[in-house]
């Protein structure tokens, strides 16, 4: 192995760094927590489910990682600030912030079917949750020598999804937030990027079917939808998204900022 390859291997490690993953108790968030822990980071799992966060932290502990779980409703500014303070007190700062907490919106085709309450709930969690965490983590990230913000958006933030208007709008806004913050924090060498997952069987997919956002027949034909919409003709996995996030968190990605990266098999080509 040449010296260049050895140098790049060193840049992959997150040893000694502190990562926060919101919505980290299940689905894509839990895969990201495992990925960052596997790269050596100390991981705080912040999730509205206290039990889920603690269970995920225990899973990482058993694998030899340092992890904590904390209950946090990302739409609540006070809870976010308390969680950020807690991790800084425990581990001295925050180097990586992954905003993954999110909810699906109610059916809305036409968009007037989506009530004002549903719009507020979706935007409060999917967009404002990231805003709150980015604000609470700003000073620790500025103090870090390798600050990273990675926002988990969606292909629905890139292409319109009329049957989920509030969700699609919230994810598009999250992409815009990523670009705004990338420019704001660039001089401090803090990178900010958005990752857009494609077709993945997660608990949210089942929730969409259960709530009627997607017809049950469509939910049952996940593979058919993949063949219809995904150029690579195969679904993505939570591990695919986690691998992308892991890369963006490392020193290898130190010059990548303000980007929107689709992990979607080509859906957004």
C-alpha positions, 0 to 999 in steps of 0.5 A: 500500500502506498503512502497516499493510501495510508494517508487517506485511511487516516482521514477516514477515522472519526476517532475522538470526534463527537456526533449528534444524530437526531431521529437516531433510534430507528430507520435511516437515523439508526444506520447513521448512528452505527456508521459514525460509531463504527468510524470511531465517533462518540455518538449522541442519539437524540430521539423523541422516543427516550426508550428507543434512544437508550436502546440504540445507545446500548446497542452501540455500547455492546459493539464497543462504541461510546454512545448516549441516548437522550429524549429530544423533540426537535420541534421544541427549542428548549429540549434541543438546547438542553440536549446540546448542552448535555453532550457538550458537558459530557464530551466537550463539544460537537463535531458532526451534526446529522439532522435526520429526525423527520415525519411524513405528512398527511395526504394532500392531493389536492394540497388543500387536503393538508390542514394548517395543523399538518403543515405546521407539524411537518415544517416544525419537525422536518425543517425547524428541527434542523434550524433549532439544532444548527443554532444550538450546535453553532458555537461547538461546530465553530470551535471544532477543527472539522465541523460538519452538518449533514441534513437528511432531505429526500428526493421529494425535496428535489422533485415534486410530490403532489400527494405529500405536499407538506413533506415535499416542501419541508424537504426542499426547504431543508435543502435551501437551509443547507446551502444558506448555512454552507455559505454562512459557515464556509469561512469557519471551514464547517461544511454543510450538505444535504443527502437525499435518500431514494426508495427505501423500505423504512418505518416511514414507508409503512406509515404512509400506507397506514395513514392513507398517504399512499394507497395500500396497493401501492405500498404492497407494490414497492418493488414495482415502483422501484422498477418504474422510477429508479434507473438502476432498478433496485431499491436503496438501503439505510446502509447506503445513506449511512455510508454517504453520511459517514464519508461526508463526516470525514476529512476526505470530504473537507472541501465538499459543502453546499451540495445536494447528494442523491442516494437514489439509484438515479431517480433525480437524474 
